[in-house]
Amino acid sequence: MDSPSVAVVLVGLNPTPALLSSLTLPADRIVLLCSDGTRSLAERVAAALERLAPDRSARVMGVGPDPHDPVGVGVALERIHRDHGVAPRHLDYTGGTKVMSVAAALHRAPATGAPGLRCHYLDPTSDLLRPVDAADPALPIADGGVDLGVLADVHGAHWLEDRDPAPVRAALRGGARALRETFPGLHPTEVRGVVNEAEVLRHLRRITRGRGDIEVLGPRRVADPRHPADSIADFDALVRIRHRVLCVEVKSGPEEVVARAGWTVAKARRVFGNVAKVLFVHTGPPVPGLRERISDHSPALSSSNVQAWSLRDLRERLTDAEALRRAFFPGQAGPGSGPHTRTAPPTASSAPSAASFPPRAVPSAPPTAPCAAATAPICAVTATGPAPILVTALGSSRLGLLSAVHAHRPARALLISSRQGVRSGVREAAARALYAAEHPGAPLPDTAGLRESGHRDRIRFAADPVDGFDAGAVADAARAWIDGVRAEDPERPVVVDVTTGTKAMSLGLALAARRSGACIACLVVRDRTVVCLAHGGTAAQGRAVVDWALVLDGYAPLVGPLSDAVCPQGAAQIDVPLVAAAADHLARAASGPVGVWADRSLADPATASTARERSAVVLTFDDRAVGLVAPSWRRPGRSGVVRGVSRGAWAQSVSAATGHLNLRCDVAGKVMALSRPGGDVGRAGELVAWITHDEPDDDGGGDWGFGDPQRPVLVVADPAAPPALWNTDVSVL
Ligand SMILES: [Zn+2]
């Protein structure tokens, strides 16, 4: 009997890639590797696999409570080897933390710089499992049997009712007249809303009729885990093409679209994973610039994940299923690309990837070549020695990069960026962070000064951007550069920092480090430490000098009182005196320097109408940032009449503002959501807990800190009686 083929799949907070990889990898035993925090997600994936792929076994294994502990990963992999009697053959490292990914891929890896297992990464743009080794074929995703119910289920979401609601059914049957006859009590506004929903749904169903790979569901409400009879989120219509999901929101006017976009994307991702997209359909004529206003509102809401169309556009442009696929999922193979089966993985020549990803040259060093590598005897992270050479990646948050430059104080640094990375201004900011780390307390030089001191020259970008999903290409680029500087300066230690960039970029850097005998470092922001994965050591990082003007896109230093920086439209959206009081107290309580930044859009009547979905003020304390959010409990509606805000709508604003700060500051940011006494902030706690797969915080925010950026601190406060929490010295957190 053949020995079993075992695949290890890492599970993070988005379980969709784990499910798809488990269905795709050529293995008959799947081990879902999780931390304590993601165990329930891993168990749901295992249960789904039992139904979808009864021919393969699935079990869950934990690495312990700390997903940043490489030792726990090694112990788990040894146990998998022992339990199955063979070494695992495949690894999908798409999920889990950076440390989990790198530690698993390098487990028992030879010193040649090849990974210990066959490593795969789910490339969301092409729907391929991309291999690290250029000689391995890319595997087209197998998603047979994966429908909207399965996707929601692995995310722990369940519909309150598994069919279209009665009013929508009536409108589908006989339009407004049937709806009014069946539900005579409905307000005319509600009738219009339901009729519009039914119209969108009817159109989507008509153009996708007969397509077995497309599923369309009408309005669905997601059961609230804490109040099972109520819903925590709802969708107007859902379209699935293979495993991809488009959440359709029907709005009666375009004005509602911009302000709703943040929450809508958050709930879509929570229920269907990070690749879910959102389409707003509004009645009335198309609105020029609406799409741009959504991006201005939050750069996270790019046109690739949020679209806004008029109902007329929808009818005219989406005339058939292919038009639908091309408009929203252009990277996906269309019909006729073959059955989606998980038997017989394709060969390299038959894989549809061959055309879009020409095979890379296999690295020239033969795997058996004698290697100078092994791990260097002295750790470049924890030992005090000469300044190292640093190689790191530029990710979506530029803060991590600046922290890495600060932590390692490199003699020279190479920054590798993908096409997605934003390079503008980064080199100078990194040079300045380096100067500041070497000259604590000294005034910071300008651009000319950085050139003169040589700091600018010490930071380099790799000449060509890399494919952020191709670990092998990143490894090749990093290795070539390390070899080059080693030839000039053989004694200097080398460190790669894997904290930022995509997972594939991190793994590529780690593989290059392995081959070059370099240390592999990862920053743990929560306690400002740096872990060396090669030597197992931990070093304290100190505090980076951050160019906040670069990080806090959309904010300007606040000079003078906050009320002077807010136009009347902005003042209607947020509680300005409450934010000002909190900022004032927190700034005074700080023992270190404080930066005060105000949301620029507050001053502009054209953009201030959505200010409640952003931090009004951001306070910066060295390398950390606190965003102050205080959505008003009463605000003018479209008609101009001031109305009360529901606790759910208030909570959604807080959730959107949290995502907004998170995009800029990642783990270094924390939102403090403020309400006056009488405001019900409890719903915000529940909503946030749901979005983050967590338990609501019951301690009232008494004890708070950094490292958990998705969870705002909720504070009920009266400026006249400031709470003790405002006396927190954030400088020491
Ligand atoms: Zn080390």
Boltz pocket constraint, residues with backbone or C-beta under 6 A from the ligand:
constraints:
  - pocket:
      binder: B
      contacts: [[A, 378], [A, 379], [A, 380], [A, 381], [A, 382], [A, 519], [A, 520], [A, 532], [A, 533], [A, 534], [A, 535], [A, 536], [A, 537]]
      max_distance: 6.0
